[in-house]
């Protein structure tokens, strides 16, 4: 006989045999019925029984010869019967609703989608297509007998809208097709609560679609609570309208994509996920205020928070593996200290007054450094040991002639063939000086001779 008490009270599989094992029904001061397991009632019969408030009450139990185990769905507090798992609750605004779940292989999970107003079951299974007939605001409850089997909850995703080095894969249930296997149109979900019941959730997907202007405000909005989801690896909510979240306990999180949401200066605490987070995408939010870090973002490779004011920008001391630093237009001041693994830093159009490359190493490999439109002057250190980028754009940085000459001689000294070096004016407020000798400067001549595109004032 097979009994799975950990799944109680939700109809675990069991074998009916004639080995003298028994079931019993009843309790609570009423009649108690006991019989051989061979004659146990069918699931459709016992699924409707409920336990009472009597501590000795129970609905249906089976014995393995040593103990009794409750297996019938119950309500109240009696007899080992327990409340069913709480539902995940969605607010939808479309005429249809077609969520998609990926689950553990061969999961016996039974799923019902219930209209909260009418209590009618409007869909079943992991991929229902629910047709309401007309658009409108509705609340839909997702009831699962085994919510722990749900690996991916998807109400909108398109891998082409925001890619990267780390993308959802087989751990979320799609064993073939890579991240594109999760592509799914936005389902006009504006709110979701109760995610904590999905204890093994790997992927949460609720992205909008910038190519569909009809979505309007029919996108995930407000605060979304992910706290306690220790298996969660990917939060994919690009082009939604989220304005807050709780990541407490999300210790497996790899990628957080809130690209172009609606933070509007609200606070985000990355400390709960800093030990494992690889990819942070939060551009165009109207502003983000980070809680000061208590330690490094140990494995973060991609930091993208561009085109918005940022408070408490993560600094190089907390970015040991950050190679892509996309932080232009963030209103930052002072000296930008390049993280040691910098390969693609785009810090233009801030208000920096200095650069420090001391922590980078002299690596000859493709990469770019774009610092245009910052009033840097001569405050640039670490050129002797900086990464040897093949694209350097420092136009309109207020560079005096001596600094322009030093940058030209440094880059020429690398001996690299082909590249882009822009030390021009670009019509901005901080014009660079021309190098000594202008176009006849020996370093300009040598670089151009090796295929570099060199722009000077």
C-alpha positions as CSV (number, residue, x, y, z in Angstrom):
1,X,0.0,0.0,0.0
2,X,1.2,3.5,-0.8
3,X,0.3,6.3,1.6
4,X,1.6,9.9,1.4
5,X,0.6,11.5,4.7
6,X,2.6,14.7,3.9
7,X,0.0,15.4,1.2
8,X,-2.9,15.1,3.6
9,X,-5.7,16.1,3.5
10,X,-5.7,16.0,-0.3
11,X,-6.4,12.6,-1.7
12,X,-3.0,11.0,-1.9
13,X,-2.7,7.9,-4.1
14,X,-3.2,4.6,-2.2
15,X,-3.7,1.0,-3.1
16,X,-6.7,-1.0,-2.1
17,X,-5.7,-4.4,-0.9
18,X,-7.0,-7.2,1.3
19,X,-4.1,-7.3,3.8
20,X,-6.2,-6.4,6.8
21,X,-5.6,-2.6,6.5
22,X,-8.5,-0.4,7.3
23,X,-10.1,3.0,6.6
24,X,-12.4,4.9,9.0
25,X,-14.9,7.7,8.6
26,X,-16.7,9.9,11.1
27,X,-15.8,11.1,14.6
28,X,-17.0,14.2,16.5
29,X,-19.4,12.2,18.6
30,X,-21.2,10.7,15.7
31,X,-21.1,7.3,14.1
32,X,-17.7,5.9,13.2
33,X,-17.4,3.7,10.2
34,X,-14.5,1.3,9.9
35,X,-13.9,-1.1,7.1
36,X,-11.2,-2.9,5.1
37,X,-9.1,-0.7,2.8
38,X,-10.3,-2.9,0.0
39,X,-13.8,-1.3,0.4
40,X,-12.7,2.3,1.0
41,X,-15.0,4.8,-0.7
42,X,-14.0,6.5,-3.9
43,X,-12.3,9.9,-4.0
44,X,-15.5,11.5,-5.4
45,X,-17.4,10.2,-2.3
46,X,-15.0,11.2,0.4
47,X,-13.8,14.5,-1.0
48,X,-17.0,16.2,0.1
49,X,-16.8,15.2,3.8
50,X,-15.7,17.7,6.3
51,X,-14.3,17.5,9.7
52,X,-15.9,19.2,12.7
53,X,-14.6,21.4,15.4
54,X,-14.4,18.4,17.7
55,X,-10.7,17.7,18.4
56,X,-11.4,14.0,18.1
57,X,-13.2,14.4,14.8
58,X,-11.9,13.3,11.4
59,X,-13.2,12.8,7.9
60,X,-11.5,9.8,6.2
61,X,-8.3,8.1,7.4
62,X,-6.3,5.1,6.3
63,X,-4.0,2.9,8.4
64,X,-0.6,1.6,7.5
65,X,-0.8,-0.9,10.4
66,X,0.8,1.4,12.8
67,X,-1.0,4.8,12.6
68,X,-4.0,6.5,11.1
69,X,-3.5,9.2,8.4
70,X,-6.1,11.7,7.3
71,X,-6.6,11.9,3.5
72,X,-9.9,13.6,2.9
73,X,-10.3,17.3,2.2
74,X,-11.5,19.0,5.4
75,X,-12.5,22.3,7.0
76,X,-12.5,23.3,10.6
77,X,-9.9,22.2,13.2
78,X,-10.8,18.6,14.1
79,X,-9.3,15.2,13.7
80,X,-6.1,15.7,11.8
81,X,-8.1,17.2,8.9
82,X,-6.6,20.6,7.9
83,X,-7.6,23.6,5.8
84,X,-6.8,23.3,2.1
85,X,-3.8,25.4,0.9
86,X,-4.7,29.0,0.5
87,X,-5.3,30.1,-3.1
88,X,-3.2,32.3,-5.3
89,X,-5.4,35.2,-6.2
90,X,-5.3,37.2,-9.5
91,X,-7.0,40.4,-10.5
92,X,-7.6,40.3,-14.3
93,X,-9.1,42.9,-16.6
94,X,-9.4,41.1,-20.0
95,X,-12.2,39.4,-21.7
96,X,-10.1,36.2,-21.5
97,X,-7.6,34.8,-19.0
98,X,-5.1,32.1,-20.1
99,X,-2.4,31.7,-17.4
100,X,0.3,29.0,-17.9
101,X,1.9,26.8,-15.2
102,X,4.8,24.5,-15.5
103,X,5.0,21.8,-12.9
104,X,7.2,19.0,-11.5
105,X,7.3,16.0,-13.8
106,X,4.3,13.7,-13.4
107,X,2.7,15.9,-10.7
108,X,-0.7,14.8,-9.5
109,X,-1.5,18.4,-8.7
110,X,-5.2,19.2,-9.2
111,X,-5.9,22.8,-10.1
112,X,-9.1,24.7,-10.1
113,X,-9.6,28.4,-11.2
114,X,-12.5,29.9,-9.4
115,X,-14.4,33.1,-9.9
116,X,-14.3,34.8,-6.5
117,X,-17.7,36.4,-6.8
118,X,-19.7,33.5,-8.1
119,X,-17.5,30.7,-6.6
120,X,-17.9,29.0,-10.0
121,X,-15.1,26.9,-11.3
122,X,-14.2,28.6,-14.6
123,X,-11.1,26.5,-15.5
124,X,-9.1,23.5,-14.5
125,X,-5.5,22.3,-15.0
126,X,-2.2,24.2,-15.5
127,X,-3.1,25.9,-18.9
128,X,-6.8,26.9,-18.8
129,X,-8.3,29.3,-21.4
130,X,-11.1,31.2,-19.6
131,X,-13.4,33.2,-21.8
132,X,-15.5,35.8,-19.9
133,X,-17.1,37.2,-23.0
134,X,-16.4,40.8,-22.1
135,X,-13.5,42.7,-20.6
136,X,-13.9,43.7,-17.0
137,X,-12.3,43.5,-13.6
138,X,-12.5,40.0,-12.0
139,X,-10.9,38.2,-9.2
140,X,-9.8,34.6,-9.9
141,X,-8.6,32.1,-7.3
142,X,-6.2,29.4,-8.2
143,X,-6.6,26.4,-5.9
144,X,-4.0,23.7,-6.0
145,X,-4.0,20.3,-4.2
146,X,-0.2,20.3,-4.4
147,X,0.9,23.9,-4.8
148,X,4.5,22.8,-4.0
149,X,4.6,21.2,-7.5
150,X,4.2,24.5,-9.4
151,X,7.6,25.6,-10.8
152,X,6.6,28.4,-13.1
153,X,3.7,30.9,-13.0
154,X,3.4,32.7,-16.2
155,X,0.9,35.5,-17.1
156,X,3.2,37.2,-19.7
157,X,6.8,36.8,-21.0
158,X,8.8,37.3,-24.2
159,X,12.5,36.5,-24.1
160,X,13.2,38.8,-26.9
161,X,12.2,41.9,-24.9
162,X,15.1,41.7,-22.4
163,X,17.8,39.0,-22.8
164,X,21.1,38.5,-21.0
165,X,23.6,35.9,-19.8
166,X,21.1,34.3,-17.4
167,X,17.7,33.3,-18.7
168,X,14.9,30.9,-17.5
169,X,15.6,27.3,-18.4
170,X,14.8,23.7,-17.5
171,X,14.6,24.3,-13.7
172,X,11.3,26.1,-14.3
173,X,9.8,23.0,-15.9
174,X,10.4,23.7,-19.6
175,X,12.9,20.9,-20.4
176,X,13.3,21.8,-24.1
177,X,13.2,25.1,-26.0
178,X,15.2,27.2,-23.6
179,X,13.8,30.5,-22.4
180,X,11.7,30.9,-25.5
181,X,9.6,28.0,-24.4
182,X,8.1,30.3,-21.8
183,X,7.0,33.0,-24.3
184,X,3.3,33.9,-23.6
185,X,1.2,36.9,-24.3
186,X,0.4,39.3,-21.3
187,X,-2.8,38.2,-19.6
188,X,-3.9,41.6,-18.3
189,X,-3.3,40.7,-14.7
190,X,-3.1,43.8,-12.5
191,X,-2.6,42.2,-9.1
192,X,-1.5,38.8,-7.6
193,X,-1.3,37.7,-4.0
194,X,-0.7,34.5,-2.1
195,X,2.4,33.4,-3.9
196,X,3.9,32.1,-0.7
197,X,1.9,28.9,-1.1
198,X,4.0,28.1,-4.2
199,X,7.0,27.0,-2.1
200,X,9.0,25.6,-4.9
201,X,8.3,28.3,-7.5
202,X,11.3,28.9,-9.8
203,X,10.0,31.4,-12.3
204,X,7.5,34.2,-11.8
205,X,6.6,35.8,-15.1
206,X,4.2,38.8,-15.4
207,X,5.7,41.0,-18.2
208,X,4.0,43.5,-20.3
209,X,4.6,44.0,-24.0
210,X,5.9,47.4,-25.3
211,X,4.7,46.4,-28.8
212,X,1.1,46.2,-27.6
213,X,-0.3,49.7,-26.8
214,X,-3.7,48.3,-26.1
215,X,-2.5,46.9,-22.7
216,X,-2.6,50.4,-21.2
217,X,-2.7,50.0,-17.4
218,X,-3.8,46.4,-17.7
219,X,-0.4,45.3,-16.3
220,X,0.8,44.0,-12.9
221,X,0.6,47.0,-10.6
222,X,1.6,48.0,-7.1
223,X,3.6,45.9,-4.6
224,X,4.2,42.2,-5.2
225,X,5.3,40.1,-2.3
226,X,7.8,37.4,-3.0
227,X,9.0,36.9,0.5
228,X,9.8,33.4,1.6
229,X,10.1,32.0,-1.9
230,X,13.5,30.4,-1.3
231,X,13.6,28.5,-4.6
232,X,12.7,31.5,-6.8
233,X,15.3,32.1,-9.4
234,X,13.8,34.4,-12.0
235,X,11.4,37.4,-11.6
236,X,10.5,38.5,-15.1
237,X,8.3,41.6,-15.0
238,X,9.7,43.8,-17.8
239,X,7.2,46.5,-18.9
240,X,4.8,45.9,-16.0
241,X,3.8,48.7,-13.5
242,X,5.2,47.3,-10.3
243,X,6.1,49.9,-7.7
244,X,7.4,47.8,-4.8
245,X,8.4,44.4,-3.6
246,X,9.6,42.3,-0.7
247,X,12.5,39.9,-1.5
248,X,13.1,38.6,2.0
249,X,14.1,35.0,1.9
250,X,14.5,34.8,-1.9
251,X,18.0,33.4,-1.5
252,X,18.1,31.6,-4.9
253,X,17.2,34.7,-7.0
254,X,19.4,34.9,-10.1
255,X,17.7,37.6,-12.2
256,X,15.4,40.5,-11.2
257,X,13.9,42.2,-14.2
258,X,11.7,45.1,-13.5
259,X,12.7,47.0,-16.6
260,X,10.5,50.1,-17.2
261,X,8.1,49.6,-14.3
262,X,6.8,52.3,-12.0
263,X,9.1,52.6,-9.0
264,X,8.9,56.4,-8.9
265,X,11.6,56.8,-6.2
266,X,10.4,53.9,-4.0
267,X,12.8,51.8,-2.0
268,X,14.3,48.5,-3.0
269,X,16.2,46.3,-0.6
270,X,18.7,44.0,-2.4
271,X,20.3,42.7,0.8
272,X,18.2,39.6,1.0
273,X,19.4,38.5,-2.5
274,X,22.9,40.0,-2.7
275,X,24.7,36.7,-2.2
276,X,23.2,35.1,-5.3
277,X,21.8,37.8,-7.7
278,X,23.5,37.8,-11.1
279,X,21.4,40.2,-13.1
280,X,19.6,43.4,-12.1
281,X,17.5,45.2,-14.7
282,X,15.6,48.3,-13.5
283,X,15.9,51.0,-16.1
284,X,13.3,53.8,-16.6
285,X,11.5,53.6,-13.3
286,X,11.2,57.3,-12.5
287,X,13.8,56.7,-9.8
288,X,14.9,54.0,-7.3
289,X,16.2,54.4,-3.8
290,X,18.3,51.4,-2.8
291,X,18.7,50.4,0.9
292,X,22.4,50.7,1.6
293,X,24.1,47.3,1.1
294,X,25.4,45.5,4.1
295,X,27.9,43.5,1.9
296,X,28.7,42.8,-1.7
297,X,26.4,41.8,-4.5
298,X,28.8,38.9,-4.8
299,X,28.0,37.6,-8.3
300,X,26.2,40.5,-10.0
301,X,27.5,40.8,-13.6
302,X,24.9,43.2,-15.0
303,X,23.7,46.4,-13.3
304,X,21.2,48.4,-15.4
305,X,19.4,51.2,-13.7
306,X,19.8,53.9,-16.5
307,X,17.9,57.1,-17.2
308,X,16.5,57.9,-13.7
309,X,17.7,59.3,-10.4
310,X,19.3,56.7,-8.2
311,X,19.8,57.0,-4.4
312,X,22.5,54.8,-2.9
313,X,23.9,53.5,-6.1
314,X,25.9,50.3,-5.5
315,X,29.6,51.1,-5.5
316,X,32.6,49.2,-6.8
317,X,33.5,47.8,-3.4
318,X,30.2,45.9,-3.5
319,X,30.4,44.9,-7.2
320,X,33.4,42.5,-7.4
321,X,32.1,40.7,-10.5
322,X,30.2,43.5,-12.3
323,X,31.3,43.6,-15.9
324,X,28.3,45.5,-17.3
325,X,27.7,48.8,-15.5
326,X,24.9,50.5,-17.4
327,X,24.2,53.6,-15.3
328,X,23.9,56.5,-17.6
329,X,21.6,59.5,-16.8
330,X,21.4,58.6,-13.1
331,X,22.4,62.0,-11.6
332,X,25.5,60.6,-9.9
333,X,28.3,62.8,-8.6
334,X,31.9,62.6,-7.3
335,X,34.4,60.1,-8.7
336,X,33.3,57.0,-10.6
337,X,35.5,54.1,-9.4
338,X,35.4,51.3,-12.0
339,X,34.7,47.9,-10.6
340,X,37.5,45.4,-11.1
341,X,35.7,43.3,-13.7
342,X,34.5,46.3,-15.8
343,X,34.1,45.3,-19.5
344,X,31.2,47.5,-20.5
345,X,30.7,50.7,-18.5
346,X,28.2,53.3,-19.7
347,X,28.2,56.1,-17.3
348,X,27.6,59.0,-19.6
349,X,25.4,62.0,-18.9
350,X,25.9,61.9,-15.1
351,X,27.6,64.6,-13.0
352,X,30.8,62.8,-12.3
353,X,33.9,65.0,-11.7
354,X,36.5,62.2,-11.7
355,X,37.4,58.7,-12.9
356,X,39.4,56.0,-11.1
357,X,40.5,52.9,-13.0
358,X,42.9,51.7,-10.2
359,X,41.0,48.5,-9.5
360,X,40.8,47.3,-13.1
361,X,43.5,45.3,-14.8
362,X,45.4,45.7,-18.1
363,X,43.3,43.2,-20.1
364,X,43.5,43.4,-23.9
365,X,40.0,42.3,-24.9
366,X,36.9,43.8,-26.4
367,X,35.0,46.2,-24.2
368,X,33.8,49.8,-24.0
369,X,33.9,52.7,-21.6
370,X,31.5,55.6,-22.3
371,X,31.8,58.6,-20.0
372,X,30.8,61.4,-22.3
373,X,29.1,64.5,-20.8
374,X,30.7,64.4,-17.4
375,X,32.8,67.3,-16.3
376,X,35.9,65.3,-15.4
377,X,38.7,67.8,-16.1
378,X,42.1,66.3,-15.2
379,X,40.8,64.1,-12.4
380,X,41.5,60.7,-14.0
381,X,43.6,58.1,-12.2
382,X,44.7,54.5,-12.9
383,X,45.3,55.0,-16.7
384,X,48.5,53.0,-16.5
385,X,46.8,49.8,-15.4
386,X,43.2,50.3,-16.8
387,X,41.5,47.7,-18.9
388,X,42.5,48.1,-22.5
389,X,39.1,48.8,-24.1
390,X,38.6,48.9,-27.8
391,X,36.0,51.7,-27.5
392,X,36.5,54.7,-25.4
393,X,34.1,57.6,-25.6
394,X,35.1,60.6,-23.5
395,X,33.8,63.5,-25.6
396,X,32.5,66.6,-23.8
397,X,34.3,65.9,-20.5
398,X,36.2,69.1,-20.0
399,X,39.6,67.5,-20.5
400,X,42.6,69.8,-20.6
401,X,45.3,69.3,-23.2
402,X,47.6,67.5,-20.9
403,X,45.0,64.9,-20.0
404,X,44.0,64.5,-23.7
405,X,47.7,63.9,-24.5
406,X,48.0,61.4,-21.7
407,X,45.0,59.4,-22.8
408,X,46.2,59.3,-26.4
409,X,49.7,58.1,-25.4
410,X,48.2,55.5,-23.0
411,X,45.8,54.0,-25.6
412,X,48.5,54.1,-28.3
413,X,50.9,52.3,-26.0
414,X,48.5,49.3,-25.8
415,X,49.5,48.5,-29.4
416,X,45.9,47.4,-30.3
417,X,44.7,47.4,-33.9
418,X,41.3,48.9,-34.6
419,X,39.1,50.6,-32.1
420,X,37.2,53.9,-31.4
421,X,38.5,56.7,-29.3
422,X,36.4,59.9,-29.0
423,X,38.0,62.8,-27.3
424,X,36.0,65.4,-29.3
425,X,33.7,68.3,-28.4
426,X,30.2,66.9,-29.2
427,X,28.8,70.4,-28.8
428,X,28.3,70.0,-25.1
429,X,28.9,72.2,-22.0
430,X,32.3,70.7,-21.2
431,X,34.5,70.9,-24.3
432,X,37.7,69.0,-24.4
433,X,41.0,70.7,-25.4
434,X,42.7,69.7,-28.7
435,X,45.8,67.5,-28.2
436,X,49.3,68.9,-28.7
437,X,49.8,69.2,-32.4
438,X,46.2,68.6,-33.3
439,X,45.8,66.0,-36.1
440,X,49.6,65.8,-36.3
441,X,49.9,64.5,-32.8
442,X,52.1,61.4,-33.1
443,X,49.8,59.2,-31.0
444,X,46.8,60.3,-33.2
445,X,48.7,59.5,-36.3
446,X,49.9,56.1,-35.0
447,X,46.4,55.1,-33.8
448,X,44.8,56.0,-37.1
449,X,47.5,54.1,-38.9
450,X,46.5,51.0,-37.0
451,X,42.8,51.3,-37.9
452,X,41.5,53.3,-35.0
453,X,38.8,55.9,-35.4
454,X,40.1,58.8,-33.4
455,X,38.0,62.0,-32.8
456,X,39.7,65.0,-31.3
457,X,38.7,68.7,-30.7
